[in-house]
Amino acid sequence: MTRRGKGEGSIYRRKDGLWVGQYETGAGKKYFYGKTRKEVAAKLSKAIDDRDNGTVFGAGYLKVGGEYLDRWLDSIRNTVKYRTWQRHEEAGHILPKGVGAGGS
């Protein structure tokens, strides 16, 4: 059995026979459950890929303005037309002080 490195998550079996996978996010740990190790390994692999590619991120500790909005804008930049992205970015700047992008 090989050991996983830091940030690669872990997989283990509970006493009741259910398999558990877990990994770290910016806001804590995330868990996956399944009947087989293979099923949990697939879920864990996809979740870690999503985390590392910025598709999904822990937002539990982020405020709407500034950091959350900036991350969201970065995550959609290549999935929408430039003008759509630009309008979203502009809308963030007209939110009340302390709520918009950059806290302006």
The first five atom37 places (N, CA, C, CB, O) and aatype in JSON, in Angstrom:
{
  "aatype": [12, 16, 1, 1, 7, 11, 7, 6, 7, 15, 9, 18, 1, 1, 11, 3, 7, 10, 17, 19, 7, 5, 18, 6, 16, 7, 0, 7, 11, 11, 18, 13, 18, 7, 11, 16, 1, 11, 6, 19, 0, 0, 11, 10, 15, 11, 0, 9, 3, 3, 1, 3, 2, 7, 16, 19, 13, 7, 0, 7, 18, 10, 11, 19, 7, 7, 6, 18, 10, 3, 1, 17, 10, 3, 15, 9, 1, 2, 16, 19, 11, 18, 1, 16, 17, 5, 1, 8, 6, 6, 0, 7, 8, 9, 10, 14, 11, 7, 19, 7, 0, 7, 7, 15],
  "atom_mask": [
    [1, 1, 1, 1, 1],
    [1, 1, 1, 1, 1],
    [1, 1, 1, 1, 1],
    [1, 1, 1, 1, 1],
    [1, 1, 1, 0, 1],
    [1, 1, 1, 1, 1],
    [1, 1, 1, 0, 1],
    [1, 1, 1, 1, 1],
    [1, 1, 1, 0, 1],
    [1, 1, 1, 1, 1],
    [1, 1, 1, 1, 1],
    [1, 1, 1, 1, 1],
    [1, 1, 1, 1, 1],
    [1, 1, 1, 1, 1],
    [1, 1, 1, 1, 1],
    [1, 1, 1, 1, 1],
    [1, 1, 1, 0, 1],
    [1, 1, 1, 1, 1],
    [1, 1, 1, 1, 1],
    [1, 1, 1, 1, 1],
    [1, 1, 1, 0, 1],
    [1, 1, 1, 1, 1],
    [1, 1, 1, 1, 1],
    [1, 1, 1, 1, 1],
    [1, 1, 1, 1, 1],
    [1, 1, 1, 0, 1],
    [1, 1, 1, 1, 1],
    [1, 1, 1, 0, 1],
    [1, 1, 1, 1, 1],
    [1, 1, 1, 1, 1],
    [1, 1, 1, 1, 1],
    [1, 1, 1, 1, 1],
    [1, 1, 1, 1, 1],
    [1, 1, 1, 0, 1],
    [1, 1, 1, 1, 1],
    [1, 1, 1, 1, 1],
    [1, 1, 1, 1, 1],
    [1, 1, 1, 1, 1],
    [1, 1, 1, 1, 1],
    [1, 1, 1, 1, 1],
    [1, 1, 1, 1, 1],
    [1, 1, 1, 1, 1],
    [1, 1, 1, 1, 1],
    [1, 1, 1, 1, 1],
    [1, 1, 1, 1, 1],
    [1, 1, 1, 1, 1],
    [1, 1, 1, 1, 1],
    [1, 1, 1, 1, 1],
    [1, 1, 1, 1, 1],
    [1, 1, 1, 1, 1],
    [1, 1, 1, 1, 1],
    [1, 1, 1, 1, 1],
    [1, 1, 1, 1, 1],
    [1, 1, 1, 0, 1],
    [1, 1, 1, 1, 1],
    [1, 1, 1, 1, 1],
    [1, 1, 1, 1, 1],
    [1, 1, 1, 0, 1],
    [1, 1, 1, 1, 1],
    [1, 1, 1, 0, 1],
    [1, 1, 1, 1, 1],
    [1, 1, 1, 1, 1],
    [1, 1, 1, 1, 1],
    [1, 1, 1, 1, 1],
    [1, 1, 1, 0, 1],
    [1, 1, 1, 0, 1],
    [1, 1, 1, 1, 1],
    [1, 1, 1, 1, 1],
    [1, 1, 1, 1, 1],
    [1, 1, 1, 1, 1],
    [1, 1, 1, 1, 1],
    [1, 1, 1, 1, 1],
    [1, 1, 1, 1, 1],
    [1, 1, 1, 1, 1],
    [1, 1, 1, 1, 1],
    [1, 1, 1, 1, 1],
    [1, 1, 1, 1, 1],
    [1, 1, 1, 1, 1],
    [1, 1, 1, 1, 1],
    [1, 1, 1, 1, 1],
    [1, 1, 1, 1, 1],
    [1, 1, 1, 1, 1],
    [1, 1, 1, 1, 1],
    [1, 1, 1, 1, 1],
    [1, 1, 1, 1, 1],
    [1, 1, 1, 1, 1],
    [1, 1, 1, 1, 1],
    [1, 1, 1, 1, 1],
    [1, 1, 1, 1, 1],
    [1, 1, 1, 1, 1],
    [1, 1, 1, 1, 1],
    [1, 1, 1, 0, 1],
    [1, 1, 1, 1, 1],
    [1, 1, 1, 1, 1],
    [1, 1, 1, 1, 1],
    [1, 1, 1, 1, 1],
    [1, 1, 1, 1, 1],
    [1, 1, 1, 0, 1],
    [1, 1, 1, 1, 1],
    [1, 1, 1, 0, 1],
    [1, 1, 1, 1, 1],
    [1, 1, 1, 0, 1],
    [1, 1, 1, 0, 1],
    [1, 1, 1, 1, 1]
  ],
  "atom_positions": [
    [[0.84, -1.18, 0.0], [0.0, 0.0, 0.0], [0.89, 1.25, 0.0], [-0.96, -0.01, 1.22], [1.83, 1.34, 0.79]],
    [[0.59, 2.19, -0.87], [1.38, 3.42, -0.94], [0.69, 4.51, -0.12], [1.56, 3.88, -2.41], [-0.53, 4.55, 0.02]],
    [[1.52, 5.38, 0.42], [1.0, 6.5, 1.21], [0.74, 7.68, 0.3], [1.97, 6.88, 2.35], [1.44, 7.88, -0.7]],
    [[-0.24, 8.44, 0.64], [-0.56, 9.64, -0.12], [0.23, 10.81, 0.44], [-2.08, 9.94, -0.08], [0.55, 10.84, 1.63]],
    [[0.56, 11.76, -0.42], [1.28, 12.95, 0.0], [0.35, 14.01, 0.54], [0.0, 0.0, 0.0], [-0.87, 13.88, 0.48]],
    [[0.92, 15.05, 1.08], [0.14, 16.16, 1.63], [-0.73, 16.78, 0.54], [1.07, 17.22, 2.26], [-0.25, 17.06, -0.56]],
    [[-1.99, 16.99, 0.85], [-2.91, 17.59, -0.1], [-3.6, 16.6, -1.03], [0.0, 0.0, 0.0], [-4.44, 17.0, -1.83]],
    [[-3.25, 15.32, -0.94], [-3.83, 14.31, -1.82], [-5.05, 13.63, -1.22], [-2.8, 13.27, -2.16], [-5.68, 12.8, -1.87]],
    [[-5.4, 13.97, 0.01], [-6.56, 13.38, 0.65], [-6.25, 12.0, 1.22], [0.0, 0.0, 0.0], [-5.11, 11.53, 1.18]],
    [[-7.29, 11.36, 1.75], [-7.13, 10.01, 2.28], [-8.4, 9.21, 2.08], [-6.75, 10.05, 3.78], [-9.49, 9.77, 1.92]],
    [[-8.25, 7.9, 2.08], [-9.37, 6.97, 1.94], [-9.23, 5.92, 3.02], [-9.4, 6.32, 0.51], [-8.15, 5.38, 3.24]],
    [[-10.34, 5.65, 3.7], [-10.33, 4.62, 4.74], [-11.7, 3.97, 4.84], [-9.89, 5.22, 6.1], [-12.69, 4.48, 4.31]],
    [[-11.74, 2.85, 5.54], [-12.98, 2.1, 5.7], [-13.46, 2.2, 7.13], [-12.79, 0.62, 5.29], [-12.69, 1.99, 8.07]],
    [[-14.74, 2.52, 7.3], [-15.33, 2.61, 8.63], [-15.67, 1.21, 9.15], [-16.6, 3.5, 8.62], [-15.66, 0.25, 8.39]],
    [[-15.98, 1.12, 10.43], [-16.32, -0.17, 11.04], [-17.57, -0.78, 10.43], [-16.51, 0.0, 12.53], [-17.7, -2.01, 10.38]],
    [[-18.5, 0.05, 9.96], [-19.73, -0.47, 9.35], [-19.54, -0.88, 7.89], [-20.83, 0.58, 9.45], [-20.51, -1.28, 7.24]],
    [[-18.31, -0.79, 7.36], [-18.0, -1.23, 6.01], [-18.07, -0.15, 4.95], [0.0, 0.0, 0.0], [-17.67, -0.39, 3.81]],
    [[-18.56, 1.03, 5.28], [-18.64, 2.13, 4.33], [-17.27, 2.74, 4.12], [-19.64, 3.2, 4.81], [-16.51, 2.9, 5.08]],
    [[-16.95, 3.07, 2.87], [-15.66, 3.7, 2.55], [-15.8, 5.22, 2.63], [-15.18, 3.28, 1.13], [-16.84, 5.77, 2.26]],
    [[-14.76, 5.89, 3.11], [-14.76, 7.34, 3.29], [-13.52, 7.92, 2.62], [-14.81, 7.72, 4.79], [-12.42, 7.4, 2.76]],
    [[-13.72, 9.0, 1.9], [-12.61, 9.76, 1.34], [-12.69, 11.17, 1.89], [0.0, 0.0, 0.0], [-13.78, 11.71, 2.06]],
    [[-11.55, 11.76, 2.18], [-11.55, 13.13, 2.69], [-10.37, 13.9, 2.13], [-11.5, 13.14, 4.22], [-9.33, 13.32, 1.81]],
    [[-10.55, 15.22, 2.01], [-9.47, 16.09, 1.58], [-9.68, 17.47, 2.17], [-9.38, 16.16, 0.03], [-10.78, 17.8, 2.64]],
    [[-8.62, 18.28, 2.15], [-8.66, 19.62, 2.73], [-9.1, 20.64, 1.69], [-7.28, 20.01, 3.28], [-8.7, 20.58, 0.53]],
    [[-9.95, 21.57, 2.12], [-10.31, 22.73, 1.31], [-9.81, 23.95, 2.06], [-11.87, 22.8, 1.04], [-9.26, 23.83, 3.16]],
    [[-9.99, 25.11, 1.5], [-9.6, 26.33, 2.19], [-10.41, 26.58, 3.44], [0.0, 0.0, 0.0], [-9.98, 27.32, 4.33]],
    [[-11.6, 25.98, 3.53], [-12.5, 26.23, 4.66], [-12.62, 25.03, 5.6], [-13.87, 26.6, 4.15], [-13.42, 25.07, 6.53]],
    [[-11.86, 23.97, 5.39], [-11.95, 22.79, 6.26], [-11.83, 21.51, 5.45], [0.0, 0.0, 0.0], [-11.25, 21.5, 4.37]],
    [[-12.38, 20.43, 6.0], [-12.31, 19.13, 5.34], [-13.61, 18.82, 4.63], [-11.98, 18.03, 6.35], [-14.69, 19.23, 5.07]],
    [[-13.5, 18.09, 3.53], [-14.66, 17.65, 2.76], [-14.62, 16.13, 2.72], [-14.69, 18.27, 1.31], [-13.55, 15.54, 2.54]],
    [[-15.77, 15.48, 2.9], [-15.85, 14.03, 2.97], [-16.72, 13.47, 1.85], [-16.41, 13.6, 4.32], [-17.68, 14.1, 1.41]],
    [[-16.36, 12.26, 1.38], [-17.13, 11.52, 0.39], [-17.35, 10.11, 0.93], [-16.41, 11.5, -0.99], [-16.49, 9.56, 1.61]],
    [[-18.5, 9.55, 0.62], [-18.83, 8.21, 1.1], [-19.23, 7.33, -0.07], [-19.96, 8.26, 2.15], [-19.76, 7.81, -1.08]],
    [[-18.97, 6.04, 0.06], [-19.35, 5.1, -0.98], [-19.28, 3.66, -0.48], [0.0, 0.0, 0.0], [-18.7, 3.38, 0.57]],
    [[-19.88, 2.76, -1.26], [-19.88, 1.34, -0.9], [-18.57, 0.65, -1.24], [-21.03, 0.62, -1.6], [-18.21, -0.36, -0.62]],
    [[-17.84, 1.2, -2.24], [-16.58, 0.57, -2.64], [-15.45, 1.59, -2.58], [-16.69, -0.03, -4.05], [-15.67, 2.8, -2.69]],
    [[-14.24, 1.08, -2.41], [-13.06, 1.96, -2.38], [-12.88, 2.65, -3.74], [-11.79, 1.15, -2.01], [-12.52, 3.82, -3.81]],
    [[-13.14, 1.9, -4.8], [-12.99, 2.43, -6.15], [-13.93, 3.61, -6.38], [-13.25, 1.32, -7.2], [-13.53, 4.61, -6.98]],
    [[-15.17, 3.5, -5.91], [-16.15, 4.58, -6.05], [-15.68, 5.85, -5.32], [-17.52, 4.13, -5.51], [-15.76, 6.95, -5.86]],
    [[-15.2, 5.68, -4.1], [-14.72, 6.82, -3.3], [-13.46, 7.41, -3.92], [-14.46, 6.39, -1.85], [-13.29, 8.63, -3.93]],
    [[-12.57, 6.57, -4.42], [-11.33, 7.05, -5.04], [-11.64, 7.92, -6.26], [-10.43, 5.87, -5.45], [-10.97, 8.93, -6.48]],
    [[-12.65, 7.55, -7.04], [-13.03, 8.33, -8.22], [-13.6, 9.69, -7.79], [-14.07, 7.56, -9.07], [-13.25, 10.72, -8.38]],
    [[-14.46, 9.7, -6.78], [-15.03, 10.96, -6.28], [-13.94, 11.87, -5.73], [-16.09, 10.68, -5.19], [-13.93, 13.07, -5.98]],
    [[-13.03, 11.27, -4.97], [-11.94, 12.04, -4.37], [-11.02, 12.63, -5.43], [-11.13, 11.16, -3.41], [-10.63, 13.8, -5.34]],
    [[-10.69, 11.85, -6.43], [-9.82, 12.31, -7.51], [-10.45, 13.49, -8.25], [-9.53, 11.16, -8.49], [-9.77, 14.47, -8.53]],
    [[-11.74, 13.38, -8.56], [-12.43, 14.48, -9.27], [-12.49, 15.73, -8.4], [-13.86, 14.05, -9.67], [-12.25, 16.83, -8.89]],
    [[-12.79, 15.58, -7.12], [-12.89, 16.73, -6.22], [-11.55, 17.44, -6.08], [-13.4, 16.29, -4.85], [-11.5, 18.67, -6.07]],
    [[-10.47, 16.68, -5.97], [-9.14, 17.29, -5.84], [-8.75, 17.99, -7.13], [-8.09, 16.22, -5.47], [-8.15, 19.07, -7.1]],
    [[-9.08, 17.39, -8.28], [-8.81, 18.04, -9.57], [-9.58, 19.36, -9.67], [-9.19, 17.11, -10.74], [-9.04, 20.37, -10.09]],
    [[-10.86, 19.33, -9.27], [-11.68, 20.54, -9.3], [-11.09, 21.61, -8.39], [-13.13, 20.23, -8.9], [-11.03, 22.78, -8.75]],
    [[-10.67, 21.2, -7.19], [-10.07, 22.15, -6.25], [-8.8, 22.75, -6.82], [-9.77, 21.46, -4.91], [-8.6, 23.97, -6.76]],
    [[-7.94, 21.92, -7.37], [-6.65, 22.39, -7.88], [-6.78, 23.24, -9.14], [-5.76, 21.2, -8.18], [-5.93, 24.1, -9.4]],
    [[-7.85, 23.02, -9.92], [-8.08, 23.81, -11.13], [-8.92, 25.06, -10.86], [-8.76, 22.96, -12.18], [-9.18, 25.84, -11.77]],
    [[-9.34, 25.25, -9.61], [-10.11, 26.43, -9.26], [-11.58, 26.34, -9.6], [0.0, 0.0, 0.0], [-12.3, 27.33, -9.49]],
    [[-12.05, 25.15, -10.03], [-13.46, 24.98, -10.36], [-14.33, 25.12, -9.14], [-13.69, 23.64, -11.02], [-15.41, 25.72, -9.19]],
    [[-13.88, 24.56, -8.04], [-14.61, 24.59, -6.78], [-13.67, 25.08, -5.71], [-15.2, 23.19, -6.41], [-12.49, 24.71, -5.69]],
    [[-14.17, 25.91, -4.83], [-13.34, 26.36, -3.73], [-14.18, 26.55, -2.5], [-12.61, 27.66, -4.08], [-15.37, 26.85, -2.6]],
    [[-13.58, 26.39, -1.34], [-14.28, 26.57, -0.09], [-14.55, 28.05, 0.13], [0.0, 0.0, 0.0], [-13.62, 28.85, 0.2]],
    [[-15.82, 28.42, 0.24], [-16.17, 29.82, 0.39], [-16.71, 30.13, 1.77], [-17.18, 30.23, -0.66], [-17.21, 31.23, 2.01]],
    [[-16.63, 29.19, 2.68], [-17.2, 29.38, 4.0], [-16.59, 30.53, 4.77], [0.0, 0.0, 0.0], [-17.27, 31.09, 5.64]],
    [[-15.38, 30.91, 4.51], [-14.7, 31.95, 5.25], [-14.6, 33.26, 4.47], [-13.34, 31.49, 5.64], [-14.04, 34.24, 4.98]],
    [[-15.12, 33.3, 3.25], [-14.98, 34.49, 2.41], [-16.2, 35.39, 2.52], [-14.75, 34.09, 0.95], [-17.33, 34.91, 2.64]],
    [[-15.97, 36.71, 2.47], [-17.07, 37.66, 2.4], [-17.46, 37.8, 0.94], [-16.68, 39.04, 3.01], [-16.66, 37.51, 0.04]],
    [[-18.71, 38.26, 0.69], [-19.18, 38.38, -0.68], [-18.27, 39.29, -1.48], [-20.62, 38.92, -0.7], [-17.91, 38.98, -2.62]],
    [[-17.9, 40.4, -0.91], [-17.07, 41.35, -1.62], [-15.62, 40.93, -1.65], [0.0, 0.0, 0.0], [-15.19, 40.05, -0.91]],
    [[-14.9, 41.56, -2.51], [-13.46, 41.34, -2.55], [-13.07, 39.96, -2.98], [0.0, 0.0, 0.0], [-13.17, 39.62, -4.16]],
    [[-12.63, 39.15, -2.05], [-12.02, 37.87, -2.36], [-12.98, 36.9, -3.06], [-11.51, 37.24, -1.1], [-12.61, 36.29, -4.07]],
    [[-14.21, 36.74, -2.55], [-15.16, 35.8, -3.16], [-15.49, 36.23, -4.58], [-16.45, 35.7, -2.31], [-15.42, 35.43, -5.51]],
    [[-15.86, 37.49, -4.75], [-16.23, 37.99, -6.06], [-15.06, 37.89, -7.04], [-16.71, 39.43, -5.96], [-15.24, 37.51, -8.2]],
    [[-13.87, 38.23, -6.57], [-12.68, 38.13, -7.44], [-12.43, 36.69, -7.86], [-11.44, 38.67, -6.73], [-12.12, 36.44, -9.03]],
    [[-12.56, 35.75, -6.94], [-12.36, 34.33, -7.29], [-13.41, 33.86, -8.28], [-12.4, 33.45, -6.04], [-13.11, 33.16, -9.24]],
    [[-14.67, 34.26, -8.04], [-15.74, 33.84, -8.94], [-15.51, 34.41, -10.33], [-17.11, 34.28, -8.39], [-15.66, 33.69, -11.32]],
    [[-15.15, 35.68, -10.42], [-14.88, 36.28, -11.72], [-13.75, 35.57, -12.44], [-14.54, 37.76, -11.55], [-13.83, 35.34, -13.65]],
    [[-12.7, 35.21, -11.71], [-11.58, 34.47, -12.32], [-12.04, 33.1, -12.82], [-10.43, 34.3, -11.31], [-11.59, 32.64, -13.87]],
    [[-12.95, 32.45, -12.06], [-13.38, 31.11, -12.43], [-14.26, 31.09, -13.67], [-14.13, 30.47, -11.28], [-14.31, 30.08, -14.38]],
    [[-14.97, 32.2, -13.96], [-15.84, 32.22, -15.14], [-15.22, 32.93, -16.33], [-17.14, 32.88, -14.81], [-15.81, 32.94, -17.41]],
    [[-14.05, 33.51, -16.16], [-13.43, 34.33, -17.21], [-13.39, 33.65, -18.57], [-12.02, 34.71, -16.8], [-13.72, 34.28, -19.57]],
    [[-13.01, 32.39, -18.65], [-12.88, 31.69, -19.93], [-14.11, 30.89, -20.31], [-11.7, 30.79, -19.89], [-14.07, 30.12, -21.28]],
    [[-15.21, 31.05, -19.57], [-16.41, 30.28, -19.87], [-17.54, 31.14, -20.42], [-16.89, 29.57, -18.63], [-18.56, 30.62, -20.87]],
    [[-17.36, 32.47, -20.4], [-18.38, 33.39, -20.93], [-17.71, 34.36, -21.9], [-19.09, 34.16, -19.78], [-16.49, 34.48, -21.94]],
    [[-18.53, 35.03, -22.69], [-17.98, 36.03, -23.6], [-17.36, 37.16, -22.79], [-19.08, 36.58, -24.56], [-17.75, 37.4, -21.65]],
    [[-16.4, 37.85, -23.39], [-15.68, 38.91, -22.67], [-16.63, 39.98, -22.15], [-14.63, 39.54, -23.59], [-16.48, 40.43, -21.01]],
    [[-17.59, 40.41, -22.96], [-18.5, 41.48, -22.54], [-19.35, 41.04, -21.35], [-19.4, 41.9, -23.71], [-19.62, 41.84, -20.45]],
    [[-19.77, 39.78, -21.33], [-20.54, 39.26, -20.19], [-19.68, 39.32, -18.94], [-21.01, 37.81, -20.44], [-20.14, 39.79, -17.89]],
    [[-18.44, 38.86, -19.04], [-17.53, 38.9, -17.88], [-17.32, 40.35, -17.44], [-16.17, 38.24, -18.23], [-17.32, 40.64, -16.24]],
    [[-17.14, 41.24, -18.39], [-16.9, 42.65, -18.08], [-18.1, 43.27, -17.34], [-16.62, 43.45, -19.39], [-17.91, 44.05, -16.41]],
    [[-19.3, 42.92, -17.74], [-20.5, 43.43, -17.06], [-20.57, 42.92, -15.63], [-21.77, 43.04, -17.82], [-20.91, 43.67, -14.71]],
    [[-20.26, 41.65, -15.43], [-20.24, 41.1, -14.06], [-19.2, 41.83, -13.21], [-19.94, 39.58, -14.09], [-19.45, 42.16, -12.06]],
    [[-18.04, 42.07, -13.8], [-16.97, 42.75, -13.07], [-17.38, 44.18, -12.73], [-15.67, 42.75, -13.91], [-17.1, 44.66, -11.63]],
    [[-18.03, 44.86, -13.67], [-18.5, 46.22, -13.42], [-19.57, 46.26, -12.34], [-19.04, 46.84, -14.71], [-19.59, 47.17, -11.52]],
    [[-20.46, 45.28, -12.35], [-21.53, 45.22, -11.34], [-20.95, 45.09, -9.94], [-22.48, 44.05, -11.63], [-21.52, 45.61, -8.98]],
    [[-19.84, 44.41, -9.82], [-19.19, 44.26, -8.52], [-18.7, 45.58, -7.96], [0.0, 0.0, 0.0], [-18.61, 45.74, -6.75]],
    [[-18.39, 46.52, -8.83], [-17.88, 47.81, -8.39], [-18.97, 48.79, -7.97], [-17.05, 48.42, -9.48], [-18.68, 49.81, -7.36]],
    [[-20.24, 48.48, -8.3], [-21.32, 49.4, -7.91], [-22.06, 48.92, -6.67], [-22.29, 49.57, -9.05], [-23.0, 49.57, -6.23]],
    [[-21.64, 47.78, -6.1], [-22.25, 47.31, -4.86], [-21.88, 48.26, -3.73], [-21.8, 45.86, -4.53], [-20.9, 49.0, -3.84]],
    [[-22.65, 48.27, -2.63], [-22.34, 49.16, -1.51], [-20.91, 48.97, -1.0], [-23.31, 48.92, -0.37], [-20.33, 47.89, -1.15]],
    [[-20.36, 50.0, -0.39], [-18.99, 49.96, 0.1], [-18.79, 48.74, 1.01], [-18.64, 51.26, 0.85], [-19.61, 48.45, 1.88]],
    [[-17.67, 48.04, 0.79], [-17.35, 46.86, 1.6], [-17.95, 45.58, 1.07], [0.0, 0.0, 0.0], [-17.66, 44.51, 1.61]],
    [[-18.79, 45.66, 0.02], [-19.42, 44.47, -0.53], [-18.9, 44.15, -1.9], [-20.92, 44.64, -0.57], [-18.82, 42.98, -2.26]],
    [[-18.53, 45.13, -2.7], [-18.12, 44.92, -4.08], [-16.71, 44.41, -4.23], [0.0, 0.0, 0.0], [-16.0, 44.22, -3.24]],
    [[-16.31, 44.19, -5.46], [-14.97, 43.72, -5.77], [-13.94, 44.71, -5.25], [-14.79, 43.5, -7.28], [-14.04, 45.91, -5.52]],
    [[-12.98, 44.23, -4.53], [-11.93, 45.08, -4.01], [-12.36, 45.95, -2.83], [0.0, 0.0, 0.0], [-11.58, 46.76, -2.34]],
    [[-13.63, 45.76, -2.38], [-14.12, 46.51, -1.22], [-14.24, 48.0, -1.48], [0.0, 0.0, 0.0], [-14.13, 48.79, -0.54]],
    [[-14.46, 48.41, -2.75], [-14.52, 49.84, -3.07], [-15.84, 50.48, -2.68], [-14.29, 50.05, -4.52], [-16.02, 51.68, -2.89]]
  ]
}
